[in-house]
Amino acid sequence: MASLEVVRSELADAHKDTRLNLSAVLESTTLTPEQRWGTAVACAFAARNERLKEAMLNEAKQALGDKATPVIEDARAAASLMAMNNVFYRFRHMIGKESYATKRAGLRMNRLAQVLTNKVDFELVCLAVSAINGCEMCIQSHEKVVLEGGLSEEHVHDAVRIASVIHAAAVGLES
């Protein structure tokens, strides 16, 4: 069972900043524990590193106790949905043709209506995953919903900080 400390210790000296940042970003006082760990777990799924994913799942379970299951399931759903949507909408944005923009996406997203935690937190997690996946349209869309839902730019900032460091840790573990 990998822990965050084990993963941090596996990062070579070339990744010292990532090692230090990995602990610091997870101590956010802006985000609730559910927001923090939902973001961390979803971003670990998006970063596709097995050790990092296992460590984040274990840490989330320890930190959240009985509340862990819905947070983890929403994180899993957010990572999967954004894997699909970020590719599709990034393509639309990058190609820049009106003919594609007017076509129906035709992608099932029923899970959005079945969020287990709350809609705004789910959108925040989707925003963080979209930052990893580099979809400008999705980032802008999720940020708007998050701010309209009552969260602040500080919430967005901290979630994206978590995403950036988790992604860096995955790269560090693979290099």
N, C-alpha and C positions, 0 to 999 in steps of 0.2 A: 504494500500500500504506500504509494508515493505521497510525500507531504511537500508543502511549499518549500520548506527548508532543504529537503533533499534535492529538489529541482534547482533551487538557488545554488546549492553547492556544486551541482553539475555544470554550471555555467563557468567557462574558462575565464582567466584573468582579462582577456580581451573584451569580455562582456561584464566587467565590474559595474559599470553604470547601470546596466539592465538589472543586475543582481540587486543593487541597492534600491533602484526604482521599483522593483517588483514588490517589495515590502511597503514602501512609502505610499504608492498609489492605492493600495488596498486598505489604507488607514484613513480614507476620506471621511471627513466629518460632515460634508454636505450631503452625501448619499446615505440613504437608510441601509441597514445591512442587507435587506432583500435586493435593493437596487445594485449595491456594490457586488454582491456575490452572483446575482443574475447576470450582470454585465461580464464579470470575470469568467464565469462558466461558459456563456455563449461565445465569448471571444476566444476561449481556449478551444472550443469546438471549431470555430472558424479558422483558427490558426493551424489546425490539423496536426498537432503534435500529441501523441498518445500519452507520454509522461506528464506533460503540462496539463492535459485534459484530466487525467486521473488525479493529479494533485489538486486542481481547482475543485473537482467534484468532492474530494475528501474534505478539503478545507471548508467548502460551503456547507456540507453536512454537519461538520463540527460547529461551525459558527451559527447556523440557523436552526439546528435541532429539528423539532417537529415541523417547522415552516419550510424545510429544505425541499421536500418533494415537489410542491407546486412551482417553486422558484426554478428548480432544475428542469422540470418539464417545460416550462415556458422558455427557458434559455435554450433548450434543445430545439424547440419549435422555431424560435427566432433565428437561430443559426441556420436552420434548414431553409426556412422561407426566404431569408436574405441571400442565401447561396443561389437560389433561383431568381429572385427579383432583381438582385444587384447585377447579375449578368444581363438579364433582359433589358432593364431600364438603362443600364450603362451603354448597352448597344444602341438603344434608341437615341440617347443623348449624343453619343460619339458619331453616329452616322449622320445625324442632323437633317434627315429627309422628312418632310411633312407626310409623305405617303406611309412611312412606318409609324409615325406618331399617331395617325388616325386609325390604325388597325387595332382591333380588339385584342387585348393581351391573351385572353383565353387560358389563363393560369389559375388553377384552383388555389384558394387561400382561405378555406373554411376555418382553419385553426385560429385565424384572427378574431373570429367571433366566439372562440372558446378559451379565451385567456383565463388562466387559473389564478393569477395574482391580481393585477389591475392593469387596465389598458394603457395608462400613461407610463407605468414602469416598463411594460412590454415594448412600447414605442421607444423608450430610452435605450433599452437593450438592442433593439433593431437598429437604432442610429449608430451605436458603437460598432456593431458588426458591419454595418454599411461603410463605416470609416475604414475598417480593415480591408473590405472588398473594393473600396475606391469608387463608390457610385455616388456621384454628385447629386443627381436628382433625388435619390433615396435619402441621402443625408439631409438635404433641404426639406424634404417632405416630412421626415420624422422629427426634425428639429422644430418645425412649425407646430406639429401636433403636441409635442412635449411642452413647449412654451405656452400654448393655448390651454393645455391641461393643468397648468399651475406650477410646473417646475421652472427653474431659473436657468440662465446661461451658465451658472456655476455647476449645476447638475450636469448639463451637457458637457461642459469642460472636463469635469472629473471623470465622466463615463468614457470620454474619448482618450483621456490620459491613461485609463486602465486598458483600453483597447490597444493603444500604441505600445505600451510596455509588455502586454501579453504577447503581442505579435513579435516584438523584439526578442522576448524570451524564447519563443518557438524557433526563431531564426538562430539564436545563439545555441540552443540545444542541438540543432541540426548541423551546425558548422564546426 
